[in-house]
């Protein structure tokens, strides 16, 4: 059995290898599949851009950037996750950055965000942790996202559908619906393309807008380019109030006035030529006006308004600020003689000198100081810092190296060594500083070439071993292998050239040229090469050889008209004879409504000058009823026989149900068919309240209507808290949307706590009472048992000594039985 099993396995493997070899020989080239894929891709792109191009009259010049992103989505290997350096497939969950629109695997970007947040928050102390929501960056463009924006689910590009299904006739990872994302910058319109990767194109809507200066008439323009200039002078008044703007129509505020005029300074003593845009200026002269005290002059430089009071007038304090003096402005304030008592720079001690002018000295008191790491103390002057020689042994944020900084406070700096780990590409090492978590993606790119080496694409480092070579647009230069002088043009490829598909062009007996593809090297199956030894031998896979085949019969189409002159069909040259197309004759009968139902036949022309499509004697006669189409919605037929012209209006009554399906209405057919949508809505309505129930359970308040009922229920319902103490009347729709919830207050929580305490106390009291009752019953039972033992002992004095079980079985069984009785 084992040998037969092995033989079957080897036979199946050989048959599969032979079948694969034949398929490789029969397959002309991968270009056919590529061409089919390109045609399919073009159809999908046209379908995606249809709504947009309908707004732009077929102009797709603004869609080049979006088209590039969509082509990369279709091209195998073009969409690469920069984190794991692997291809992004159709059936994998992805995430797209809103800054650079780069595609990543959902699992990869989640791990990236988690590692980035961990690296940012790892050097933080316990006091700083949690106070700030640190962001995480995009691996490519470094666009920052909040912690709450970490993706957790797989959505399509527009974000409408979660877990979009894989559809071969849609863009990968697209839901197929209209994008409807707002344009950037926002203009009030939404994107009209189907769900697509990359940025949205400019807004194609037409809006009527005026120029920047509002002088020209409004003109229709694209919303994305609605700002325009009429090229006329602006003419708005400048800030100087004297001149107008001479620039052409522009956006935003006008430029400062470029003209020069004579302007006085603030104090009005000097005049100078200055720009109109800056009329306010100060000269270098001191004011010098006499102050109200009469002893001093104003020391301010070129100012406007009054000079103010003398700065030395009124009450003034001594240097230490403890004593105030009222002195003339000509005298200086003396020192008070008291101690200074100002807080020194250390912030702990005070100045011990007497009241003095100028700054206080440094603090020279000796204090017990602790070093920065907190391991040593020393007595030294207060103003000197104390750093010990102990080196920090903490592991830095890289979790590999020690800090080794002298007298470290515990907040160790980041590690300054190079990481040096091999990146995901397996070709380069990480040049960043020593860190935890995964390294950044390799920034290098590698060239991947086609067979001839003229077409090159750049791929991320590490992907050159798995990505397919690029499609080369250069023509293959190998010589032909058939009778044609030149080979059929095809692009650069790997492996053998595809079979020649040029027309044979050999002259046939009828004079035409052979139009079929070249058959000089056709694959033909060989038969009769091997005869089986018996029925037990399986038939071998047929072999194919390349040989020249004769030209087939002439298939050149020759136009031949059918008997009834309905069509002109191209028939093969070797069978070009008159024929019947098997259709109905189709000639219009005398009733002007029906046509001849006979099969395509010959018709005798009654008048040589008449039309060739007139009815002849061979055609049938009309014997049918009137079959003209009735108005839309009318189910009745015309009562007249087949006749020319229009049918009379229908006056019959229709029996229909209203929108709510509860009432039967009778409506005249003519009114219903001639009414528009709004009138039909009123005719079919029974004018009663809608009996349908909303999802919340209440009845719809609208009158009988079509379609689904509105979801915003206006019924008032009572909302209670969890303990059922608080209640509040709220609109039902708000409760269904989950906008409002009633939480228990402090009194509810206190009542719950007291109720639980009372229950616990009652349970404990019940347990204690049960224990006391059982103890009392046990003691009463033991007292009764003692009297019986004395009487029994007198009777058994003469008897033989009993076994231990006989002696003590009553002491064991009776208490257990008593306890069981008490429990029952």
C-alpha positions in Angstrom: 0.0 0.0 0.0 2.8 2.4 0.8 4.5 1.8 -2.5 1.3 2.3 -4.4 0.7 5.6 -2.6 4.2 6.8 -3.4 3.7 5.8 -7.1 0.4 7.8 -7.2 2.1 10.8 -5.7 5.1 10.7 -8.2 2.6 10.2 -11.1 0.6 13.3 -10.1 3.7 15.4 -9.7 4.9 14.4 -13.2 1.6 15.1 -14.7 1.4 18.5 -13.1 5.0 19.3 -14.3 4.1 18.3 -17.9 0.9 20.3 -17.8 2.8 23.4 -16.6 5.4 22.9 -19.3 2.7 22.8 -22.0 1.0 25.9 -20.6 4.3 27.7 -20.7 4.7 26.8 -24.3 1.2 27.7 -25.3 1.2 31.0 -23.5 2.3 33.6 -26.1 3.4 36.3 -23.7 2.5 38.0 -20.5 1.7 41.0 -22.7 -1.8 39.8 -23.4 -2.6 39.7 -19.6 -1.0 43.0 -19.2 -3.0 44.5 -22.1 -6.2 43.1 -20.6 -5.3 44.5 -17.2 -4.5 47.9 -18.8 -7.9 47.9 -20.5 -9.7 46.9 -17.3 -7.7 49.6 -15.4 -8.7 52.2 -17.9 -12.4 51.4 -17.6 -12.1 51.6 -13.8 -10.4 55.0 -14.0 -13.0 56.3 -16.5 -15.8 55.2 -14.2 -14.1 56.9 -11.2 -13.6 60.2 -13.1 -17.0 60.2 -14.8 -18.9 62.5 -12.3 -15.9 64.9 -12.2 -15.4 65.2 -16.0 -19.1 65.7 -16.5 -18.7 69.0 -14.5 -15.7 70.1 -16.5 -17.0 69.2 -20.0 -14.5 66.3 -20.3 -11.4 68.3 -19.1 -9.2 66.0 -17.0 -6.1 68.1 -16.8 -6.5 68.6 -13.0 -6.7 64.9 -12.4 -3.1 64.0 -13.3 -1.9 63.8 -9.6 -4.9 61.7 -8.6 -4.4 59.5 -11.6 -0.8 58.9 -10.6 -1.9 57.7 -7.1 -4.5 55.4 -8.7 -2.0 53.9 -11.2 0.3 53.1 -8.3 -2.6 51.4 -6.5 -3.1 49.1 -9.6 0.5 48.4 -10.3 1.9 45.3 -8.5 4.6 46.3 -6.0 4.2 50.0 -6.4 2.3 50.4 -3.1 4.9 49.4 -0.5 4.5 49.7 3.3 7.6 51.7 4.4 7.5 50.1 7.8 7.7 46.4 6.9 9.1 46.9 3.4 6.4 44.6 1.9 3.8 45.0 -0.8 0.3 46.2 0.1 -2.2 43.7 -1.3 -5.9 44.1 -2.1 -7.2 42.0 0.8 -5.0 43.5 3.5 -6.2 46.2 6.0 -4.4 49.5 5.3 -4.3 53.1 6.6 -3.6 56.2 4.6 -1.8 59.3 5.9 -3.8 62.5 5.4 -0.6 64.6 4.9 1.4 62.6 2.3 -1.3 60.0 1.4 1.2 57.2 1.8 -0.3 53.7 2.4 0.7 51.5 5.3 -0.5 48.2 6.7 -2.9 48.8 9.6 -1.0 46.5 11.9 2.3 48.2 11.0 1.1 51.7 11.7 -0.5 50.7 15.0 2.9 49.2 16.1 4.7 52.3 14.8 2.3 54.7 16.8 2.7 52.6 19.9 6.5 52.5 19.7 6.7 56.3 19.0 4.5 57.2 22.0 6.6 54.9 24.2 9.9 56.5 23.0 8.6 60.0 23.6 7.2 59.3 27.1 10.0 57.0 28.4 12.4 59.8 29.5 9.6 61.6 31.4 9.4 61.6 35.2 6.5 60.4 37.2 5.4 64.0 37.8 5.4 64.9 34.1 3.8 61.7 32.8 0.2 62.0 31.7 0.1 65.8 31.8 0.5 66.2 28.1 -0.9 64.3 25.1 2.3 63.6 23.1 1.7 63.1 19.4 3.2 60.4 17.1 4.5 61.2 13.5 3.8 59.7 10.1 6.9 57.5 9.0 7.2 59.4 5.7 6.1 63.1 6.0 6.3 63.4 9.9 2.8 64.8 10.0 1.9 64.6 13.7 -1.2 62.8 15.0 -2.7 62.8 18.5 -2.7 59.7 20.7 -6.5 59.5 20.2 -6.1 59.5 16.4 -4.2 56.1 16.4 -6.1 54.0 13.8 -7.9 50.9 15.2 -10.2 49.9 12.3 -9.8 49.4 8.5 -11.7 52.0 6.5 -11.9 52.9 2.8 -10.2 56.0 1.5 -13.2 58.3 2.1 -13.8 56.8 5.6 -17.5 55.8 4.9 -17.3 52.0 4.9 -15.5 49.9 7.4 -13.8 46.8 6.1 -14.6 47.4 2.4 -15.1 44.3 0.3 -12.5 43.3 -2.4 -14.1 44.1 -5.8 -11.9 43.5 -8.9 -13.9 46.3 -10.7 -13.0 49.0 -8.1 -9.8 50.7 -7.0 -8.1 48.6 -4.3 -9.3 49.5 -0.8 -12.1 51.6 -2.2 -15.8 51.4 -1.4 -17.0 52.5 -4.8 -19.2 55.4 -3.4 -18.8 59.1 -4.1 -15.9 60.5 -2.0 -17.7 63.6 -0.7 -14.7 64.8 1.3 -14.5 68.6 1.6 -12.0 70.3 -0.7 -8.8 71.9 0.8 -8.9 74.8 1.1 -12.5 74.6 2.1 -14.9 76.2 -0.4 -18.3 74.6 0.7 -18.2 71.9 -2.0 -17.3 68.2 -1.8 -15.3 65.9 -4.0 -17.2 64.3 -6.9 -14.8 61.4 -7.6 -15.5 57.9 -6.5 -13.6 56.8 -3.4 -10.0 57.2 -4.4 -6.4 57.3 -3.0 -4.3 60.4 -2.9 -5.5 64.1 -2.6 -8.8 65.3 -4.0 -8.5 67.4 -7.3 -9.4 71.1 -7.4 -13.1 72.0 -7.1 -14.7 71.9 -10.6 -17.9 73.7 -9.7 -18.7 76.9 -11.6 -19.4 80.0 -9.4 -20.1 83.6 -10.3 -17.5 85.9 -8.7 -16.1 89.4 -9.1 -12.5 90.5 -9.2 -10.4 91.6 -6.1 -11.3 95.3 -6.4 -15.1 94.6 -7.1 -15.1 96.9 -10.1 -15.6 94.4 -12.9 -18.8 92.6 -13.5 -19.2 89.1 -12.0 -18.1 86.3 -14.3 -18.5 82.5 -14.0 -15.3 80.8 -13.1 -14.1 77.5 -11.6 -14.5 77.4 -7.8 -10.8 76.4 -7.5 -9.7 79.5 -9.4 -12.4 82.0 -8.4 -9.9 84.6 -7.4 -9.0 86.8 -10.4 -7.8 90.2 -11.2 -9.3 92.7 -13.7 -5.8 94.4 -14.2 -7.3 97.8 -13.6 -5.9 100.2 -11.0 -7.0 99.4 -7.4 -7.9 103.0 -6.4 -8.5 102.2 -2.7 -7.4 104.9 -0.1 -4.1 104.1 1.6 -3.5 104.3 5.3 -1.8 107.7 5.0 -5.2 109.2 4.0 -3.7 111.3 1.2 -3.0 109.0 -1.7 -4.7 106.0 -3.4 -3.3 102.6 -4.4 -1.9 102.6 -8.0 -1.3 98.9 -8.2 -3.4 96.7 -10.5 -6.3 94.8 -9.0 -4.9 92.6 -6.3 -6.0 90.4 -3.3 -5.5 91.3 0.3 -4.5 94.6 1.8 -2.8 97.3 -0.2 0.9 97.9 0.1 2.2 100.8 2.3 2.2 104.1 0.5 5.6 104.4 -1.4 5.5 108.3 -1.6 7.6 110.7 0.5 6.3 113.8 2.2 7.4 116.3 4.9 6.4 115.1 8.4 6.9 116.7 11.8 8.1 114.8 14.8 5.9 114.0 17.8 7.1 117.1 19.7 6.8 119.3 16.6 10.3 120.8 16.8 11.8 119.2 13.7 10.6 118.5 10.1 11.9 115.8 7.8 11.0 114.1 4.6 9.7 110.6 5.4 7.5 107.9 3.9 3.8 108.4 4.0 3.4 104.9 5.4 5.2 105.9 8.7 4.3 109.5 9.6 4.9 109.1 13.4 8.6 109.6 14.3 10.7 110.9 17.2 13.6 113.2 17.1 16.8 112.9 19.3 16.1 116.0 21.4 15.3 115.9 25.1 12.0 117.6 26.0 13.7 120.0 28.6 10.4 121.6 29.7 10.2 122.8 33.3 8.2 120.5 35.6 5.5 121.8 38.0 7.9 121.7 40.9 10.0 124.5 39.2 13.3 122.8 40.2 13.7 120.1 37.6 13.1 119.7 33.8 11.6 116.8 31.8 14.2 114.3 30.8 12.0 112.3 28.3 12.9 112.3 24.6 10.5 113.8 22.0 7.1 112.9 23.4 3.5 114.0 23.0 1.1 115.4 25.7 2.0 116.9 29.1 5.3 116.0 30.9 3.6 114.9 34.1 4.6 115.6 37.8 8.1 115.6 39.1 9.3 112.0 39.8 10.8 113.2 43.2 7.6 114.7 44.6 5.3 113.2 47.2 6.3 110.6 49.8 9.4 108.6 49.1 10.8 105.5 50.8 14.3 104.7 52.1 16.4 102.1 50.2 15.1 99.3 52.4 11.4 100.4 52.1 10.6 100.4 55.8 10.4 104.2 56.4 8.7 106.9 54.2 9.8 110.6 54.2 8.1 113.7 52.9 10.9 115.9 51.6 11.3 118.6 49.0 12.2 117.3 45.5 15.7 119.0 45.9 16.7 116.7 48.8 17.7 113.0 48.6 16.0 110.4 50.9 18.4 109.4 53.8 18.9 105.8 55.1 16.7 104.9 58.1 19.5 103.0 60.1 17.4 99.8 60.4 18.5 96.4 59.1 18.0 95.9 55.4 16.1 92.5 55.7 15.8 92.1 51.9 15.7 88.4 50.7 19.0 87.5 49.1 19.5 85.6 45.8 19.4 82.3 47.6 15.7 82.9 48.4 16.2 81.7 52.0 18.2 84.2 54.1 17.9 88.0 54.4 20.4 90.8 54.2 21.9 91.6 57.7 23.4 95.0 56.7 21.9 98.3 57.7 19.7 100.2 55.3 21.9 100.9 52.3 21.8 102.0 48.7 22.7 99.6 45.8 22.4 95.8 45.6 22.9 93.5 48.6 25.9 91.2 48.9 25.9 87.4 48.1 24.7 85.0 50.9 27.8 83.9 52.9 26.0 81.8 55.6 27.1 78.2 56.0 24.3 75.6 55.6 24.0 71.9 55.4 23.7 71.2 51.6 22.6 68.0 49.8 24.1 67.2 46.4 22.0 66.9 43.3 21.7 63.1 43.4 20.8 63.2 47.1 23.5 60.7 48.3 25.9 63.1 50.2 25.6 66.2 52.4 28.2 68.9 53.2 28.4 72.1 55.2 29.4 75.0 52.9 28.4 78.6 52.0 24.9 79.1 50.8 25.7 80.7 47.4 27.9 77.8 46.3 26.4 74.7 44.5 27.4 71.2 45.7 28.0 68.4 43.2 29.5 65.1 44.4 31.7 62.7 42.4 29.3 59.8 42.4 28.5 58.5 38.9 24.9 57.6 38.0 24.3 53.9 37.4 20.8 54.2 36.0 20.0 52.7 32.5 19.2 55.4 30.0 16.1 55.4 27.8 17.7 53.0 25.3 17.6 50.3 28.1 21.2 49.3 27.1 23.8 51.8 28.5 24.3 53.4 31.9 24.1 57.2 32.4 27.6 57.6 34.1 27.0 61.3 34.7 28.4 62.8 37.9 25.9 63.6 40.6 22.9 62.9 38.4 19.5 64.1 39.6 17.7 61.0 38.1 16.5 62.7 35.0 19.2 61.1 32.8 19.7 62.6 29.3 19.1 60.5 26.1 21.7 58.1 25.0 24.3 59.6 22.7 25.7 56.4 21.2 24.8 55.2 17.6 22.2 52.4 17.3 24.0 50.4 14.5 21.3 47.7 14.2 20.5 46.1 10.8 17.4 47.7 9.2 14.5 45.8 7.7 16.1 46.1 4.2 19.0 43.8 5.5 21.5 46.0 3.6 22.1 49.0 5.9 22.4 49.8 9.6 20.5 52.3 11.7 22.5 55.6 11.8 20.2 57.1 14.6 21.1 57.4 18.2 20.7 54.4 20.5 16.9 54.0 21.1 14.3 51.5 22.1 11.7 49.8 19.8 12.0 49.3 16.1 14.2 51.5 13.9 13.0 54.0 11.3 12.6 52.6 7.7 15.6 52.6 5.5 15.7 55.9 3.5 17.8 54.5 0.6 16.3 53.5 -2.8 17.5 50.8 -5.2 17.2 50.7 -9.1 15.3 47.7 -10.7 15.8 47.4 -14.4 14.0 45.7 -17.3 15.7 43.1 -19.6 17.3 45.6 -21.9 18.2 47.9 -19.0 16.7 51.1 -20.5 13.7 51.3 -18.1 14.5 51.8 -14.4 12.3 52.2 -11.4 13.3 53.1 -7.9 12.0 51.0 -5.0 12.7 51.1 -1.3 15.8 49.4 -0.2 15.1 45.7 0.5 12.3 45.3 -2.1 14.6 44.7 -5.1 14.5 40.9 -4.5 10.7 40.5 -4.5 9.4 43.2 -6.9 8.6 42.5 -10.5 10.7 44.2 -13.1 9.2 47.4 -14.7 7.3 47.3 -18.0 9.7 48.6 -20.7 8.3 50.6 -23.6 11.3 49.9 -25.8 10.6 47.6 -28.8 12.2 44.1 -29.0 15.0 43.9 -31.5 15.2 40.1 -32.1 14.9 38.9 -35.8 11.6 37.2 -36.9 11.3 33.4 -37.2 8.5 33.3 -39.9 8.2 34.3 -43.6 7.6 38.0 -42.7 10.4 40.4 -43.3 10.0 42.3 -40.0 8.9 41.0 -36.7 5.7 42.2 -35.1 6.4 45.2 -32.8 6.3 44.3 -29.2 7.9 45.6 -26.0 11.0 44.5 -24.3 10.4 41.2 -22.4 12.1 38.3 -20.6 12.1 34.8 -22.2 11.1 33.8 -25.7 9.3 36.2 -28.1 5.6 35.6 -28.5 4.3 33.9 -31.7 3.9 36.1 -34.8 0.3 37.5 -35.0 0.8 39.5 -38.2 -1.6 38.7 -41.1 -0.4 35.9 -43.4 -1.0 37.9 -46.6 -0.5 35.0 -48.9 -2.6 35.1 -52.2 -5.5 32.7 -52.2 -7.3 31.1 -55.3 -10.0 33.8 -55.2 -7.5 36.6 -55.5 -7.7 37.8 -51.9 -4.9 37.8 -49.4 -5.0 35.4 -46.4 -6.1 37.6 -43.5 -5.5 35.1 -40.6 -2.5 35.3 -38.3 0.8 33.9 -39.3 0.7 30.1 -39.1 4.3 29.2 -40.1 5.1 28.2 -36.5 1.7 26.9 -35.2 1.5 24.4 -32.3 0.0 21.1 -33.4 -0.8 18.2 -31.1 0.9 15.0 -32.0 -1.3 11.9 -32.1 -0.5 8.2 -32.6 3.1 8.4 -31.3 2.5 6.0 -28.5 0.2 3.0 -28.1 -0.9 2.0 -24.6 0.1 -1.5 -23.4 -3.3 -2.0 -21.8 -6.3 -0.4 -20.1 -4.2 -0.1 -16.9 -1.8 2.4 -18.5 -2.9 6.0 -18.1 -2.9 8.2 -21.3 0.1 10.4 -21.5 0.0 14.1 -21.9 -0.2 15.0 -25.6 2.9 16.5 -27.1 2.9 19.6 -29.3 5.2 20.4 -32.3 5.6 23.6 -34.3 4.7 23.2 -38.0 3.4 25.2 -40.9 -0.4 24.9 -41.6 -2.2 25.6 -45.0 -4.2 28.7 -45.4 -7.9 28.3 -44.4 -10.8 29.1 -46.9 -11.2 32.7 -47.9 -13.1 34.5 -45.2 -13.0 38.0 -46.7 -16.4 39.6 -46.1 -18.4 40.6 -49.1 -21.6 42.8 -48.5 -24.8 40.9 -49.5 -28.3 42.3 -49.0 -31.1 40.1 -47.7 -34.3 39.4 -49.6 -36.4 41.9 -47.6 -33.7 44.7 -47.8 -33.4 44.8 -44.0 -29.6 44.5 -43.7 -26.4 44.1 -45.7 -24.3 41.4 -44.1 -20.7 40.7 -44.8 -20.6 37.0 -45.8 -17.5 34.9 -46.4 -16.2 35.0 -50.0 -16.8 31.3 -50.5 -20.5 31.5 -49.5 -21.7 34.9 -50.8 -25.3 34.1 -52.0 -28.7 35.9 -51.5 -30.2 34.8 -48.2 -33.1 35.5 -45.8 -32.2 37.2 -42.5 -35.1 35.3 -40.7 -36.5 38.6 -39.3 -40.0 39.9 -39.7 -40.7 41.8 -42.9 -41.4 44.9 -40.8 -43.0 47.0 -43.6 -45.6 49.4 -42.3 -49.2 48.3 -43.1 -52.1 50.4 -44.2 -53.3 50.9 -40.6 -50.1 52.8 -40.0 -49.7 51.0 -36.6 -48.5 47.5 -37.3 -45.9 45.9 -39.6 -45.8 42.8 -41.7 -45.1 39.7 -39.5 -44.0 37.4 -42.3 -40.4 36.2 -42.4 -38.0 38.1 -44.6 -39.3 37.6 -48.1 -39.1 39.1 -51.6 -41.5 42.0 -52.3 -42.6 43.0 -55.7 -42.4 46.7 -56.4 -45.7 48.1 -57.7 -44.2 51.4 -58.8 -40.6 51.9 -59.8 -40.6 55.5 -58.5 -42.1 54.6 -55.1 -40.1 54.0 -51.9 -38.5 50.6 -51.7 -40.0 50.0 -48.2 -43.6 50.1 -49.3 -46.0 47.2 -48.7 -46.2 44.7 -51.5 -48.8 42.1 -52.5 -46.8 39.4 -50.8 -47.1 41.1 -47.3 -49.9 40.3 -44.7 -53.0 42.3 -43.8 -53.6 43.9 -40.3 -56.2 42.0 -38.2 -55.1 43.0 -34.7 -56.6 45.3 -32.0 -55.2 48.7 -31.0 -51.9 48.2 -29.2 -50.8 51.8 -28.9 -49.0 52.6 -25.6 -51.1 54.0 -22.9 -50.0 56.9 -20.6 -47.6 55.9 -17.8 -49.6 54.3 -15.0 -52.8 53.5 -17.0 -53.4 49.7 -16.9 -56.5 49.8 -19.3 -56.4 49.1 -23.0 -57.9 51.2 -25.8 -61.5 49.9 -26.7 -61.2 50.9 -30.4 -59.8 48.5 -33.0 -56.5 49.2 -34.6 -56.7 52.8 -35.9 -54.5 55.7 -36.9 -54.0 58.7 -34.7 -54.1 59.1 -30.9 -56.3 57.1 -28.6 -59.1 58.8 -26.6 -58.3 59.7 -22.9 -59.1 57.0 -20.3 -62.0 57.8 -18.0 -62.1 54.6 -15.9 -61.6 54.5 -12.1 -58.6 53.0 -10.4 -58.8 51.1 -7.1 -55.6 51.7 -5.2 -54.4 51.6 -1.6 -53.1 54.6 0.2 -49.5 55.0 1.4 -50.3 53.3 4.8 -52.0 50.3 3.0 -55.1 50.7 5.3 -57.6 52.5 3.1 -58.8 51.8 -0.4 -59.2 54.9 -2.7 -61.0 55.3 -6.0 -59.2 57.7 -8.4 -59.9 58.6 -11.9 -57.2 57.1 -14.2 -56.8 60.3 -16.2 -56.1 62.4 -13.0 -53.5 59.9 -11.7 -51.6 59.6 -14.9 -51.5 63.3 -15.6 -50.5 64.3 -12.1 -46.9 65.1 -11.1 -45.1 63.6 -8.1 -46.5 66.1 -5.6 -50.1 65.7 -6.8 -49.7 61.9 -6.8 -48.6 62.1 -3.2 -51.8 64.0 -2.3 -54.1 61.8 -4.4 -52.9 58.5 -2.9 -52.8 59.9 0.7 -55.9 59.0 2.9 -55.3 62.1 5.1 -55.2 60.0 8.3 -52.3 59.7 10.8 -49.6 57.3 9.7 -50.0 54.0 11.6 -46.3 53.0 11.4 -44.1 52.7 14.5 -40.8 54.4 14.7 -37.7 52.4 15.8 -38.2 53.9 19.3 -41.7 52.3 19.6 -43.9 55.5 19.3 -46.3 56.1 16.5 -45.5 58.4 13.6 -47.0 61.9 13.9 -47.1 62.6 10.2 -50.2 62.1 8.0 -50.3 59.2 5.5 -47.1 59.5 3.5 -44.8 57.5 1.2 -41.3 56.3 2.1 -39.9 55.8 5.5 -41.0 57.8 8.5 -38.7 60.5 9.9 -36.4 59.3 12.7 -36.5 62.4 14.9 -39.3 61.4 17.3 -40.7 64.4 19.2 -42.5 62.3 21.9 -41.6 63.2 25.5 -40.4 60.3 27.6 -39.2 59.9 31.1 -35.5 59.3 31.7 -34.4 57.8 35.1 -31.1 57.2 36.7 -29.8 53.8 37.6 -31.3 53.8 41.1 -34.7 55.0 39.7 -34.8 58.0 42.1 -34.2 60.9 39.6 -36.4 61.3 36.6 -36.6 63.9 33.8 -38.7 64.4 30.7 -36.6 64.4 27.5 -37.4 64.2 23.8 -37.3 60.6 22.6 -34.9 61.4 19.6 -32.2 62.7 21.9 -32.3 59.5 24.0 -32.1 57.3 20.8 -29.1 59.3 19.6 -27.4 58.8 23.0 -26.9 62.6 23.5 -28.3 62.7 27.1 -28.0 60.4 30.0 -29.1 60.9 33.6 -26.4 60.1 36.1 -27.0 59.4 39.9 -26.1 62.3 42.2 -24.3 62.2 45.5 -27.6 61.5 47.5 -28.3 58.4 45.3 -24.9 57.0 46.0 -25.3 57.7 49.8 -28.7 55.9 49.8 -27.2 52.9 48.1 -24.3 52.8 50.6 -26.7 53.0 53.6 -29.0 50.3 52.2 -26.0 47.9 51.6 -24.8 48.6 55.2 -28.3 47.8 56.6 -28.4 44.5 54.6 -25.0 43.4 55.8 -26.0 44.2 59.5 -29.2 42.2 59.1 -27.4 39.3 57.6 -24.8 39.2 60.4 -27.6 39.4 63.1 -29.4 36.5 61.5 -26.3 34.4 61.4 -25.5 35.1 65.1 -29.1 34.3 66.1 -29.0 31.0 64.2 -25.7 30.1 65.9 -27.2 30.8 69.4 -30.3 28.7 68.7 -28.3 25.8 67.5 -26.0 26.0 70.6 -29.0 26.0 73.0 -30.5 22.9 71.3 -27.2 21.1 71.5 -26.8 21.8 75.2 -30.4 20.6 75.9 -29.8 17.4 74.0 -26.5 16.7 75.8 -28.3 17.2 79.2 -30.9 14.6 78.3 -28.3 12.2 77.1 -26.4 12.3 80.5 -29.3 10.8 82.4 -29.6 7.8 80.0 -25.9 7.0 80.3 -26.1 6.5 84.1 -28.9 4.0 83.9 -27.2 2.1 81.1 -23.9 1.9 82.9 -25.5 0.0 85.9 -27.0 -2.6 83.6 -23.8 -3.3 81.7 -21.4 -3.7 84.6 -21.6 -7.6 84.4 -21.5 -7.6 80.5 -18.4 -8.3 78.4 -16.3 -5.4 77.3 -17.5 -3.8 74.1 -15.6 -2.6 71.0 -14.7 1.1 70.6 -17.3 1.5 67.8 -20.1 0.0 70.0 -19.1 2.3 72.8 -19.0 5.6 71.0 -21.3 5.1 68.0 -24.2 6.8 69.9 -22.0 9.8 70.7 -21.2 10.2 67.0 -24.6 9.4 65.4 -26.9 11.2 67.8 -25.3 14.7 67.6 -25.0 14.4 63.8 -28.7 13.4 63.6 -29.7 16.2 65.9 -27.8 18.8 63.8 -29.4 17.4 60.6 -32.9 17.7 62.2 -32.2 21.3 63.3 -31.0 22.2 59.8 -34.0 20.6 58.2 
